[in-house]
Amino acid sequence: MKILVIQPKIGMGDMVIYLPYIHAISNKFKKKVSILAKENSRASELLKKDKHIDEIIILDRKNNGLGIHDGVSGFFNLSKKLREKKFDKVFIYNSSLRYLLISKLAGIKNIAQYPLFRKKDNIVTSAKIFTEDELGIIVSTQPELYIDENEIESSKHKFSKNYKHICIGVSASGPTKRWDVQNYIKLCEAINKRIPSKFYIAAGKEDKELTNKIFNSKIKESCFSFQDLKISETLPIIKNCDLYIGNDTGWLHISSALNIKCLGLFMDSPVQAYGRYSKNIDLIIPDGETEYTTTHNTLGAKKISFEKVLTKSIYLLTN
């Protein structure tokens, strides 16, 4: 039996959040599964060593509608591609009629999908209920990323035991989800005064302005940037860190799936969806908000208490 999982959401964080359900499908059928996912999910790099994955198929849909899987022609391009692979079953983590029709045209006989045209809701709850109903088992929401043990050990040898090692997630999918980079610089300085530490700046090439500010600050000698690394190259480094501190971004969810302690700063994204699915995530929310009121359009970046972040960081580093 050949099994396909369609996961069309964008971003690394969403890809990580869906991993428990993909793994559960693989375990249930005792088969590796193929995944249809967008390139910016970074599935090809994140899942390079995943024993449950057979193939990553890139879903080329773009915001400008010019992807090879966009529009009417894209509909037939994708269905043809999937037909060639002769899948027997598909799990569609999306409620769009488009993916249902594409799967039917691709000749996939056994189709499991979210209810059509459902409204947006909790990403974790939806995936968990859907997977459990289809498989008839209980599925943990805790994700796991697989890395080569030799790569972990090789990275570990570069980590001095004289320091704590902290991944700092300054990046985010938008400015409203980002704590000001000057706060992170101040935080690193304050932590270093109490606990000698090295900081690994989780940011991409598009975050050059942020990383430049860090490497022009007093804390620069204690920092290392991920800017020029592939995602797969950062995983062993993060795995050897003692703590992640940062925005609700893909790096938070990667760190969680690598089983390290995380302190996520939630200021403009839903805590109930992205902050409570993992045992590894502790969090800070804006002053005056609750976990239920901190969601999209909270716009609470300036209400994240520096003292709360520092206090919780020190606690997590020493306990």
SULTA-V655470 format. One record per residue. N is the residue number from 1. RES is the residue in three letters. PSI is psi as a letter, one per 40 degrees, with the letter a starting at -180 (* if undefined). BURIAL is + if it has 9 or more other C-alpha atoms within 8 Angstrom, else -. Layout:
BEGIN
<<N:RES:PSI:BURIAL> <N:RES:PSI:BURIAL>>
END
This chain:
BEGIN
<<1:MET:h:-> <2:LYS:h:+> <3:ILE:h:+> <4:LEU:h:+> <5:VAL:h:+> <6:ILE:h:+> <7:GLN:g:+> <8:PRO:e:+> <9:LYS:i:+> <10:ILE:i:+> <11:GLY:i:+> <12:MET:d:+> <13:GLY:d:+> <14:ASP:d:+> <15:MET:d:+> <16:VAL:d:+> <17:ILE:d:+> <18:TYR:e:+> <19:LEU:d:+> <20:PRO:d:+> <21:TYR:d:+> <22:ILE:d:+> <23:HIS:d:+> <24:ALA:d:+> <25:ILE:d:+> <26:SER:d:+> <27:ASN:d:+> <28:LYS:d:-> <29:PHE:e:-> <30:LYS:f:-> <31:LYS:i:+> <32:LYS:i:+> <33:VAL:i:+> <34:SER:i:+> <35:ILE:h:+> <36:LEU:h:+> <37:ALA:i:+> <38:LYS:i:+> <39:GLU:d:+> <40:ASN:e:-> <41:SER:e:+> <42:ARG:f:+> <43:ALA:d:+> <44:SER:d:-> <45:GLU:d:+> <46:LEU:d:+> <47:LEU:e:+> <48:LYS:d:-> <49:LYS:e:-> <50:ASP:h:+> <51:LYS:e:-> <52:HIS:e:+> <53:ILE:h:+> <54:ASP:d:-> <55:GLU:i:-> <56:ILE:h:+> <57:ILE:h:-> <58:ILE:h:-> <59:LEU:h:+> <60:ASP:g:+> <61:ARG:h:+> <62:LYS:i:-> <63:ASN:d:-> <64:ASN:e:-> <65:GLY:e:-> <66:LEU:e:-> <67:GLY:i:+> <68:ILE:e:+> <69:HIS:e:+> <70:ASP:i:+> <71:GLY:a:-> <72:VAL:d:-> <73:SER:d:+> <74:GLY:d:+> <75:PHE:d:+> <76:PHE:d:+> <77:ASN:d:+> <78:LEU:d:+> <79:SER:d:+> <80:LYS:d:+> <81:LYS:d:+> <82:LEU:d:+> <83:ARG:d:+> <84:GLU:d:-> <85:LYS:e:-> <86:LYS:f:+> <87:PHE:i:+> <88:ASP:d:+> <89:LYS:i:+> <90:VAL:i:+> <91:PHE:h:+> <92:ILE:h:+> <93:TYR:g:+> <94:ASN:i:+> <95:SER:e:+> <96:SER:h:-> <97:LEU:d:-> <98:ARG:d:-> <99:TYR:d:+> <100:LEU:d:+> <101:LEU:d:-> <102:ILE:d:+> <103:SER:d:+> <104:LYS:d:+> <105:LEU:d:+> <106:ALA:e:+> <107:GLY:e:+> <108:ILE:h:+> <109:LYS:d:-> <110:ASN:h:-> <111:ILE:h:+> <112:ALA:h:+> <113:GLN:i:+> <114:TYR:i:+> <115:PRO:h:-> <116:LEU:i:-> <117:PHE:f:-> <118:ARG:i:-> <119:LYS:i:-> <120:LYS:h:-> <121:ASP:a:-> <122:ASN:h:-> <123:ILE:d:-> <124:VAL:d:+> <125:THR:d:+> <126:SER:d:+> <127:ALA:d:+> <128:LYS:d:+> <129:ILE:d:-> <130:PHE:d:+> <131:THR:d:+> <132:GLU:d:+> <133:ASP:d:-> <134:GLU:d:-> <135:LEU:e:-> <136:GLY:f:-> <137:ILE:i:-> <138:ILE:h:-> <139:VAL:h:+> <140:SER:i:-> <141:THR:e:+> <142:GLN:h:+> <143:PRO:i:+> <144:GLU:h:+> <145:LEU:h:+> <146:TYR:h:+> <147:ILE:i:+> <148:ASP:h:-> <149:GLU:d:-> <150:ASN:d:-> <151:GLU:d:+> <152:ILE:d:+> <153:GLU:d:-> <154:SER:d:-> <155:SER:d:+> <156:LYS:d:+> <157:HIS:e:-> <158:LYS:e:-> <159:PHE:h:-> <160:SER:h:-> <161:LYS:e:-> <162:ASN:e:-> <163:TYR:i:+> <164:LYS:i:+> <165:HIS:h:+> <166:ILE:h:+> <167:CYS:h:+> <168:ILE:h:+> <169:GLY:g:+> <170:VAL:e:+> <171:SER:i:+> <172:ALA:i:+> <173:SER:e:-> <174:GLY:i:-> <175:PRO:d:-> <176:THR:e:+> <177:LYS:e:+> <178:ARG:h:+> <179:TRP:h:+> <180:ASP:h:-> <181:VAL:d:+> <182:GLN:d:-> <183:ASN:d:+> <184:TYR:d:+> <185:ILE:d:+> <186:LYS:d:-> <187:LEU:d:+> <188:CYS:d:+> <189:GLU:d:+> <190:ALA:d:+> <191:ILE:d:+> <192:ASN:d:+> <193:LYS:d:-> <194:ARG:d:-> <195:ILE:h:-> <196:PRO:h:+> <197:SER:i:+> <198:LYS:i:+> <199:PHE:h:+> <200:TYR:h:+> <201:ILE:h:+> <202:ALA:g:+> <203:ALA:i:+> <204:GLY:a:+> <205:LYS:d:-> <206:GLU:e:-> <207:ASP:f:+> <208:LYS:d:+> <209:GLU:d:-> <210:LEU:d:+> <211:THR:d:+> <212:ASN:d:-> <213:LYS:d:+> <214:ILE:d:+> <215:PHE:e:+> <216:ASN:e:-> <217:SER:i:-> <218:LYS:d:-> <219:ILE:e:+> <220:LYS:d:+> <221:GLU:e:-> <222:SER:e:-> <223:CYS:i:+> <224:PHE:h:-> <225:SER:i:+> <226:PHE:e:+> <227:GLN:d:+> <228:ASP:e:-> <229:LEU:i:-> <230:LYS:i:-> <231:ILE:d:+> <232:SER:d:+> <233:GLU:d:-> <234:THR:d:+> <235:LEU:d:+> <236:PRO:d:+> <237:ILE:d:+> <238:ILE:d:+> <239:LYS:d:+> <240:ASN:e:+> <241:CYS:i:+> <242:ASP:d:+> <243:LEU:i:+> <244:TYR:h:+> <245:ILE:h:+> <246:GLY:a:+> <247:ASN:i:+> <248:ASP:g:+> <249:THR:i:+> <250:GLY:d:+> <251:TRP:d:+> <252:LEU:d:+> <253:HIS:d:+> <254:ILE:d:+> <255:SER:d:+> <256:SER:d:+> <257:ALA:e:+> <258:LEU:e:+> <259:ASN:f:+> <260:ILE:i:+> <261:LYS:h:+> <262:CYS:i:+> <263:LEU:h:+> <264:GLY:h:+> <265:LEU:h:+> <266:PHE:h:+> <267:MET:e:+> <268:ASP:f:+> <269:SER:i:+> <270:PRO:h:+> <271:VAL:d:+> <272:GLN:d:+> <273:ALA:d:+> <274:TYR:e:+> <275:GLY:e:+> <276:ARG:e:+> <277:TYR:e:+> <278:SER:h:+> <279:LYS:e:-> <280:ASN:e:+> <281:ILE:h:+> <282:ASP:i:+> <283:LEU:i:+> <284:ILE:h:+> <285:ILE:i:+> <286:PRO:i:+> <287:ASP:h:-> <288:GLY:e:-> <289:GLU:i:+> <290:THR:i:-> <291:GLU:d:+> <292:TYR:d:+> <293:THR:e:-> <294:THR:h:+> <295:THR:a:+> <296:HIS:h:-> <297:ASN:e:-> <298:THR:d:+> <299:LEU:f:+> <300:GLY:f:+> <301:ALA:d:+> <302:LYS:e:-> <303:LYS:e:-> <304:ILE:h:+> <305:SER:h:-> <306:PHE:d:-> <307:GLU:d:-> <308:LYS:d:+> <309:VAL:d:+> <310:LEU:d:+> <311:THR:d:-> <312:LYS:d:+> <313:SER:d:+> <314:ILE:d:+> <315:TYR:d:-> <316:LEU:d:+> <317:LEU:d:+> <318:THR:e:-> <319:ASN:*:->>
END
